[in-house]
């Protein structure tokens, strides 16, 4: 990259100063528990939408899924559709308003606490907190990897040191300012991300000769699809894979459905619905959140696919070959080679903003899940220090876990690890969460059964059936002498398509077989 390191360093320093300024404002305004845990329940709808979107879209979407689009093609745009329809419209309009109301009625300050109080179960709150605390560090680790690799390559800092620097920077304003600091900084970072992605899309089309020319060139490259991908069902970068093929199942079940549906049960996103003061604010946020998500995911997937055209025209290679077989390097390689020097700075700050916004939300959610929900409320039954104190301790513990994972996770892991975490959340939480909001007949026993069945069936499928995880783990091979205990199509079916329906069925059956909640408690939960 021709851009001077001092210039980039100055830009990054200015960016970090503004971030800390936002965190300082939030710290000064954080007086009560609700301020720290729920940003005072009075967040502006624009701040909510940008914070929600920035927490949702990270380096995993821009770098990881952009790289996946370079390999699989524009069929991944169906995920952008799912993100807008499910992740924004359904989430804000249907789930958001009821989550906000019930959270106020039950005085809940975290997602697990909302579920625990709705079902009158400390176990649900504690177990949900444990699931978040155990598996979200995987998601945080891959985001930390993306951010640290940026710091390493652009500022010339050793990767191990870059991981620590980035983790400490984010932890500083999350621990002190709580969710208010997270949402203020997320909104700033979301604005930077929107600008960066808009410029990236425009420059890509200019570089490739225009919209029509770029897409026609990509369509005509169908003969360059590697034989290994053709055998898996790849039919070109501007068409869907062959129906029922292994690549089709990966694209549809793991990426589109795994992330597209799993977003509804993301704890760090659901808790944001409890930060506004009215249903009207949630509805207004849709008009900001929809375009933001479209710009973030749509641009990443389109540019990722079109990078094949650029690399073929300049190097005679498709993107995955130009990146040395590591799809997580495709977008960084494309930016560094195809974009003007000044935009490289803009986009690198965009990536840093994407990483930091998601990490800050993850740290706050993991910290509250471990410190408040699991330890304070479940293990110690509310007798172990104040909520804010225990959350800060939890944040510190989970930061250590994510840093360790950032050191040991393999390459090309970003998109897959994101889908794994989203899938586990969908199976464990979504039926129970939807039942809490929309079905008064849902019982504590049904919710517990759904939580346990969803969690363990998802983990079982990942460990013993789904080949992308089961084969590298090797547990099935060690215990049974086979890579996967099932064969054929089953090995490419994502756990979300098995574990989530199973969890929902168990929730309904067990609830209908057990005594319903008291009318008095239901009246409190659903009070408008």
N, C-alpha and C positions, 0 to 999 in steps of 0.2 A: 504494500500500500504506500502510495507516494505522500500521503498526508503526514505532516510532521507530528511526531509524538508530543512535543510541547504544546502544539495547538490543540490537539485532541485532549491532552491533559487539562488544559485551561477550561475547555468546554465542559468536560466531565466535572471539574471542580465547581464551576458555576452551578451546574445542575444539582450537585450534591448539597451545595449551600442553600439552594431554594427548597430542596426536599427537607433539610433540617429546619429551615424556617417554618415550613408548614407543620412539621412535627412539634416545634416549640409553641406555635399558636395553639395547637391541640392540647399540649401539656398544660398550658396556662388556663385552658377552659375545662380541664378535667377536674371536677370537684367531687362528684358522687360516683357510686358504683355504676349507675346507668351510663354515666359519661364514659367511663373506662371500658365497660363491656358492650354498650349499645350506642355509643356516640350521642348520648343524651336523648335519644328517641325523637330528635327534631331535625333530621338531616334534610337538606334541600333536595328535591327530586333529581336535579341535574347532577349534584354530587353523588347521589345514590346510583344513578345510571352509569356514570363514568367509573365509579368505584367498583360496582358490580362487574362491569365489562372488563376493567383492568385486572380484577382479581381472577376472572374467568380466563382471559386471554393472556398467555405468558409466552416465554420462549418455547414452550412445548407446542403451542399453536403456530407461532411464526416460523420457528426453526424446525421443530420436529415434524409437525404435520405439513409444513411447506415442503420439507424433504420427502415426506411420504407421497405427496401429490406429484412430485417430480418422478417418482417411480411408478405409482399406480394410475396417475392421470386425473382428469377433471371430474371424474365420477365422485371424487371426494367433495365436490361442491354440494352434494346432498347433505353433508354434515353442516355446511353453512346454513342451509335451509332449516335443518333440525335445530340448530343453535338459535335461530331467530324465532321460529314458531314455538318450540318447546322451551328453550332457555330464556327467552325474553317474554313473549306474549303469554303463554300458558303459565310460566313461572310467576310473572308479575301480576297478571290480572286474576288468575284463579287461585294459585297457591299463595301469592304474596299478601293479598288483602286478608285472607283468613289467618295466615301465620302472624301478621301484625296484630290483629284483633285478639287472637288467642294468647299471644305472648304478653300483651298488656293485661288481659284478664287474669292470667296465671302468674304474673310478675316473673316471667322467665327471662333470663339474661343470656342463655346459650341455646343452641339447637338441641343437644341432649337433654337439657333441663326442660325445654318445651315438651318433648316427648315424655319424659319422666313424670312431669306434673299432669299432663293430659291423661296418662294411664295410671297415675298414682303409684308409681313404681320407682324406687331408688335403684333397683337392679337395672332397669332399662336405661336410666340416666348414666349409671356407672359403666355398664357394658358398652353403651354407645360411645362414651368418652374413651374407653379403652380401645375400641376399634379405630377411632379417629387417631388416637395417640400412637397406635402401633403401625398403621398403614399410611397415614398422610405423610410421614417423613420420607416415604418412597417418592411421592409426588413432589415434595419440597426439595428432595435431593436432586431430581433431574432438572428442576428450575434453577437450582444453585449451580449445577454443572454448566448450563447454558450461559448464565451470567459470568461465572468465573472464567470460562473459556474466552469470553469477550475481553475481560480485563487482562487476561494473560497475553492474548494475541495483539491487542491494540496498544497496551501500555507497557508491554515487555516485562510483566511481573510474573514470577514463578506461579504455576497453577495452584500449588498447595497454599501459598500465601494469599493468592487471589480469593480462594474459597473462604479463608478466615476473614479477610478484609470485608468482603461482601456480606457475610453473615453478621459480622459485628455492626456494620453500618445499619442494616435493616433492623437488627435487634435493638439498637440504641433508641430509635424513635417508637418502636412497637412496645417495648417494655415500659417506657416512660409515659407515652401518650395514649396507649390503649387503642381501641377501635376508632376513636375520633381522629387520632393521628394517622391511622391506617387509611381511613376514608379520605381525609384531606390530601394526603400524598398520592393516593390512588387516583384521585380526580386529576391532579396535576399530571401524573404519569400517563393517564388515559388520554389527555389532550395531546401530549407529545406523541403518543403512539398513533393516534388518528392522523396527525399531520405527516408523520414519517411514512405511514403506509399509503396515504393518498399520493405523495410524491413518488414513492416506489412504483406504484401502478402506472402513473403517467410516464415516468422515465422508461419503464420497460416497454411500453407500446411504442414510444418514440424510437427506442433503440432497435426494435424489431420491425420498423417500417409501418406501423399502424395496427389498428385492432384487427381488421379483416386479414391483412397479410400475415400477422403473427399467428392467428389461429389456423389459417389455411396451411401455413408452413408446418405447424405441429401435426395437423391431420395427415399431411403427406409423409410424415416420418414413420408411419405405421410399419413399414418394412424394416425399420431399425430396432424394433422391439427385440430384446435378446431372446434366444430360443428357450431359456429357462423360464422366462416370464410368459411366453406364448404357451408353453406346456401347462402353466398354471392357470391359464384362462385370460391373459392380457390380450386385448383386441385393439390397442392403440390408446394414445393419451387423450383423445377427445371423445372416447366412447366408454360405456360401461364394460367391465369384464364379462366373459361368458357366464350366463346364469348358472348358478350351482357349482361353479368352479372354485378351487381353493382361494384364488385371489378375490373372487366375488364375495365369498364368505368373510374373508379378512376385511375387505372394504366395507361391506354392509353390516355384518354383525359386530365386529370388533370396533371399527372406527366410527361409522355413522350412527349405529344404534347404541353402542357402548358408551360413547361420549355424549351423543345427542339426547339420550334418555337419562343417563346418569347425572346430568347437570341438575335435574330437579331435586336430587337428594344430596347435593354438595353442601356440607355443613357451613363452610366459609361463605357461601352465597346465600343460603337460606336465612342465616342470622341477620343479613342486611335488611330483610323485609321488616324486621322489628325496630329499625332505626328511624323510620319516618313517622310522622304524626297523623297521617290520614290515608284512606284508600285513594283519595284524589291524587296524592303525591305519587303513589305507585303507578297509577294510570298515566300520569304525565311523564314519568320516567321511561315508559315504553317508547315514546317518540324520540328519545335520545339514545336509549339502549339498543334499539333495533338497527338504526344506521351505523352505530359504533361497531356492533358485532359483525354486520355485513362487511364493513370496511376491513376489519381485522382478519376474519377468517377467509372471506371471499378473495381478498387481495393475496393473502398467503398461498392459497390453493391455486389461484390462477398463475401467479408469478412462479410458483414452484413448478407447475407443469410447463410453462413457457420457457423456463430456464433450459430445457432440452434443446429448444431452437437456437438459443444463444450459443451454447457450448458446441453444438454441431456446426454452426456457421463459422465459429472461430477456431475450434480445435478438432472438428471431425468426430466428436465423442458425444454420447448422451450424458445426461447429468450425473447419474450414479457412477459412471466410469470416470468422469472428470473429477469427482470427489473421492476417488480411490476406494469405492465400495462402501463408504460410510454416508448414509443418507442424511445424518444430522449435520454434515458439513456442506451439503449442497447449497443451501441459502447463503451461508457466510461466503462460500467460494464465489457464488454468483454476484453477490454485492461487491466484494472486493475487486472482481475482475471487470464487471460490466458497468458499474456506476461511477459517476464523477467523484473526484476526491472529496469535495465538500459534502456530497450526500453520504459518503461513507461515514463521516462524523455524525451526521443527523441520524442515520440508521443505527449506528452503534449506540447512540444515546437512547434511541427507540428501544433497542433490545435490552439495554440496562434498565429502562423504565418498566418494560414488560416483566423482566425477572424480579425486580424489587417490589412491584405492586402485588404480584401473586405471592411472593415469599412473605411479605408483611401480613397478608391475610391468612396465609397458612400458619405462620408462627402464632398469631393471636388465637386462631381456632384451636390449634394443637395445645397451646398453653392452657386455655380455658378448659379444654376437654380433659387433659391430664390433671391439672392442678385443682380446678373447681369441681368438675363433674365426677371424675373418677376418685380422686384422693379425698377432697374435702367433703363432698356430699355423699359419696357411696361408702368408701372405706371408713371415714371418720364420722359419718352421719352428721355433717355440718359443724363439727367441733374441732376444727383444725385451722385456726387463723382466719383472716379476712379473705373475701373473694379476690380482691385485687392482688393481695400478697401472694396467694396460692397460684393465681394465674401467672404472675411474673415468674415464679419458680418453675411452673410448667413450661413456660416459653423457653427458659434457659435450658431445661432438660431436652426438649425436642429440637432445639437448635443444634445441640451436640449430636443428636441422632442423625439429623439431616446432613451435617458436615461429614460425618463418618461415611454415610452412603454416597456422598458426592466423590469421595476418594475411591470407592470400591466398585461402583456400578460400571458395567461394560459400555462399549460404544453402541450407537444406533438404538439406544434404549428409550429415547424421549417419548415418541408417540405410543409405544407399547406400554410403558409404565403408566402414562396418563390414562390409557384405556383400562388398565388393570384396576387402578384406584377408583375411577368413575364406575366401573362395573361392580366392584365390591360395595360401594355406597348405594348403588341402585338396588342390589339384592338385599342388603341388610336394612336399609332405611326407607326406601320408597313406598312399599306397601303399608308399612306402619305409619309413615308420615302422611300419606294420602288418607288412610283410615282415620287418623287423628283429626284431620281437617274436614273431611266430607262424610264420614259414616259414624253416627252416634252409637251404633250398635257394636262397634269395635271394642273389644274388652282387653283388659290387662293381660290375660292369659294368651289371647290371640296375638297381641303385639309381641310378647316375649317369644312365643313360638315362631313367629315370622322373623324376628330379629336373629334368633339362633339358627334357624333353618337357612335363611338367606345368607348369613355370614359363612357358615361352615360348608354349605353346598357350593358356594362360589369358590371357596378355597380348595375344596375337594376337586372341582372341575379343573381349576388352574393347575393343580399338582399332579393329577393322574390322567386327565383326558385331553385338555387343550394343548396341542403339540408345541406351540410356540413357547409355552412356559414349562410344560411337563418334561420335554426332552432336555433342555438345559439344566433343569433342577436335578434330574436323574433319580428322584425318589422312587418313582414307579419302576424304573429299571432295577434299582437296588432291592426293592421288596418283592417284585413279581417277575423280574426277568424280561420285561417288555417296556418299550418306551412309553406307551399309553395303554391303559386297560381296555379301551375301546378302539375300533379302527374305522376306516372309511371316512364318510363325511363328518362323523362326530368329532374328529380331531381338529376340525377347522371351525366348529361352531363355538362362538364365544360364550363364556359362562353366563353373561347377562341374559341370554335367551333361554337358559335352563333354570338358573338359580332364582331370578326375579319372578317368573310365573309360579315357580314352586313356593316361594315365599308368600306370594299373594294368595294362593290357594289355601295354604296352611293358616294364614291370618283369617280368612273368611270362615273356614270350617271350624277352627277352634273357637272363634268368637261366637258362632251360632250355637256351639255346644256348651258354652259357659254363661254364667249370669251377667247381664248387662250392667254397666256402671249406674250409679245412683242418679236419679233425676236432678237432685240438688247439685251434684258435681257437674253434670252435663250443662245445667243452666249457667253455672259459673264459666265453664269453658267456652260456650257458644254465645255468651252475652254480647250484644252488639255495642 
